[in-house]
């Protein structure tokens, strides 16, 4: 899991954010996410 999601969030919100970012990664390969 990426560090900027590691803030104290509700587990469901954290899961949704993870999925959203995975989709963004797939759709926008030119964007370099801070790891």
N, C-alpha and C positions, 0 to 999 in steps of 0.2 A: 504494500500500500504506500502511496506517495505521502511524503512528509507533511505537505500542506493540508492534507485531509485528517491528519492525526490529532487535530484539536478535539476537545471534548464535545462530541455531537451525539445525538441519539443514534443508536446502531442502525436503524432503518434509514435515517438521513445519510449517514456515512456510507451505507451500502449504495444508496441511490446516486450519491455523488461519485462514487467509484465507477459505477456503471456508465454514468454520463461522461466522465472523463475518458473512459475506455472508448466510447463511441466517438468522442471528439478526436482522440488519437487516431482512430481508424479513418475518419473522414478527412482529417487535416494532417497528413503526414509531414507537411512542410513546417508545421508548428513544433517548435522544440519546447517541451514542457520542462520546467525546472524540476530536477529529480533530487 
